[in-house]
Amino acid sequence: MPIPTRPSTALPTRTLLRDTVREQLKQAIMEGTFEPGETLHDKELQDWLGVSRTPVRDALNELTRMGLVEMEPNRFTRVANPTDEETTTAMQTLGVIYSGVVRIAVPRLSERTAKRIADQLDLLLDAVARRDPLDMRKYGFPTFGLFEKETGNPLLVKLCRESVDGLAYKVRSQRIIELFPPEVTIEQVRDLAEATRARDAASAEAATAALFQLPAL
């Protein structure tokens, strides 16, 4: 029979069970339901999620590759517990990624979108000033996700989607409060908000690099 060059209607997207399980486990880890260093037992996860062992193991293997889970065969499976050094290196890696994201996105922002993102940064600034880890998490990486959406670069978006969660987990808000002076972070976030409102890509890139602890040029 003749094969059409394209389907007349889009095929429905099928979500695999392991992907659903992975997302549920990832959310539980990122939100702190499972704490750093906590042991993960297959049977308890199966009962909680209402699935068999296979999708749980597949999901845990993927989360291990992402850096959210640590696994030693026949010994343990546990939530990763990043060290201070890992927090700093993860910050710098995110700085390399997000500096590029901001550099590409800011010149493309409409005045309205620039204001919306800058307003979100103001909320992050307030959270840092109050040393509130929950609000820092609420307004931190999701705000950089707004920049990401404005890049118009599908390869960069794909890189962020595949890389950021594992890195962001290592940059937990409470650890940031302990490691870096809040007054310096406040100044860096303020600089980024002002540069975003002005749609000044170079200044926004520099502020992002400083915020994520990249060495000054």
C-alpha positions in Angstrom: 0.0 0.0 0.0 1.2 3.6 -0.5 2.9 5.1 2.5 1.8 8.7 3.2 4.6 11.2 3.7 3.2 12.2 7.0 0.3 11.1 9.3 -2.9 12.9 8.8 -3.2 13.5 12.6 -0.5 13.6 15.2 0.0 10.3 17.1 -0.8 10.5 20.8 2.2 10.7 23.1 2.5 7.6 25.3 3.9 8.1 28.8 5.9 5.1 30.0 5.2 3.9 33.5 8.9 4.2 34.4 8.8 7.9 33.3 5.8 8.5 35.6 7.5 6.7 38.5 10.7 8.7 37.8 8.9 12.0 37.9 7.1 11.1 41.2 10.4 10.0 42.8 12.2 13.1 41.5 9.6 15.4 42.8 9.7 13.7 46.2 13.5 14.1 46.4 13.5 17.7 45.1 10.8 18.7 47.6 12.5 17.0 50.5 9.9 14.3 51.1 12.9 11.9 50.9 15.8 13.6 52.7 19.5 13.6 51.7 21.1 10.3 52.6 17.8 8.6 53.2 17.8 4.9 52.2 15.3 3.9 49.5 13.7 0.5 49.8 12.2 -1.0 46.6 9.3 -2.7 48.4 8.3 0.5 50.2 8.5 2.5 47.0 6.4 -0.2 45.2 3.7 0.0 47.9 3.8 3.8 47.9 3.5 4.1 44.1 1.4 1.0 43.5 3.7 -0.4 40.8 5.9 -3.5 40.3 9.6 -3.6 41.0 10.8 -3.1 37.4 9.6 0.5 36.8 10.9 1.4 40.3 14.4 0.1 39.5 14.4 1.7 36.0 13.4 5.0 37.6 16.1 4.7 40.3 18.7 3.9 37.7 17.8 7.1 35.7 17.8 9.2 38.9 21.3 7.8 39.7 22.5 9.0 36.3 21.0 12.4 37.1 22.8 12.6 40.4 19.8 12.5 42.7 20.3 8.9 43.9 23.4 7.0 44.9 23.4 3.3 44.3 25.9 0.5 45.3 24.7 -3.0 44.1 23.8 -5.3 47.0 24.7 -2.6 49.5 22.4 0.5 49.4 20.2 2.7 47.4 19.9 6.2 48.9 19.1 9.8 48.2 22.3 11.7 47.3 23.8 13.8 50.1 26.0 16.4 48.3 29.1 17.8 50.1 29.9 21.5 50.3 32.5 21.0 47.5 29.8 19.4 45.3 27.5 22.3 46.0 30.1 24.8 44.8 31.0 22.8 41.7 27.3 22.4 40.8 26.8 26.1 41.3 29.6 26.8 38.8 28.3 24.3 36.3 24.9 25.9 36.5 26.5 29.3 36.1 28.1 28.2 32.8 24.7 27.0 31.5 22.6 29.8 32.8 25.0 32.6 31.8 24.6 31.4 28.3 20.8 31.1 28.7 20.5 34.6 30.0 22.9 36.0 27.3 20.7 34.6 24.6 17.3 35.2 26.2 17.6 38.8 27.4 17.8 40.5 24.0 14.7 38.6 22.9 12.6 39.7 25.8 9.6 41.9 25.3 9.3 44.8 27.8 6.4 42.9 29.4 8.2 39.6 29.7 11.4 41.3 31.0 9.3 43.0 33.7 7.6 39.7 34.6 10.9 37.9 35.0 12.5 40.8 36.9 9.5 40.8 39.3 10.1 37.2 40.0 13.8 38.0 40.7 12.5 40.6 43.2 10.6 37.9 45.0 13.8 35.8 45.1 15.7 38.7 46.4 13.2 39.1 49.2 13.4 35.4 50.0 17.2 35.6 50.3 16.9 38.7 52.5 14.6 36.7 54.8 16.8 33.6 54.6 13.7 31.6 53.7 14.9 28.4 52.0 11.4 27.4 50.9 10.8 30.7 49.0 14.3 30.6 47.7 13.5 27.3 46.1 10.1 28.5 44.9 11.5 31.6 43.1 15.1 30.5 42.3 15.4 27.9 39.5 11.9 28.4 38.2 12.8 32.0 37.4 15.8 30.8 35.4 13.4 28.4 33.7 11.6 31.5 32.4 14.8 32.8 30.8 15.3 29.3 29.3 11.9 29.4 27.6 12.8 32.7 25.9 16.0 31.5 24.3 14.3 30.1 21.2 17.0 27.5 21.2 15.6 23.9 21.4 19.1 22.3 21.8 19.8 24.6 24.8 16.3 23.9 26.3 17.0 20.1 25.9 20.3 20.5 27.6 18.7 22.3 30.5 15.9 19.8 30.9 18.4 16.9 31.0 21.0 18.5 33.2 19.6 21.1 35.6 17.6 18.9 38.0 20.6 16.9 39.2 22.7 20.0 39.5 20.0 22.0 41.2 19.5 19.3 43.8 23.1 19.8 44.9 22.4 23.5 45.3 19.9 23.2 48.1 18.7 26.6 49.5 19.7 25.9 53.1 23.2 25.0 52.0 23.5 28.2 50.0 22.5 30.2 53.0 25.2 28.5 55.0 27.9 28.8 52.4 27.5 32.2 50.8 27.0 35.6 52.5 23.3 36.6 52.0 24.2 40.3 51.5 26.4 39.4 48.5 23.7 37.2 47.0 21.1 40.0 47.5 23.3 42.4 45.5 23.9 39.8 42.7 20.1 39.1 42.4 19.4 42.8 42.4 21.9 43.4 39.7 20.3 40.6 37.6 16.8 42.0 38.1 17.9 45.5 37.1 19.7 44.3 34.0 16.7 42.2 33.0 14.4 45.2 33.2 16.8 47.2 31.1 17.2 44.3 28.7 20.9 44.6 29.1 22.2 41.2 28.1 25.9 41.7 29.0 25.1 43.0 32.5 22.6 40.2 33.0 25.1 37.6 31.9 27.7 39.1 34.3 25.3 39.1 37.2 24.3 35.5 36.6 27.9 34.4 36.5 28.6 36.2 39.8 25.5 34.7 41.4 26.6 31.2 40.5 30.1 31.7 41.8 32.0 31.8 38.5 35.4 33.3 38.8 35.6 37.0 37.8 37.3 37.7 34.5 
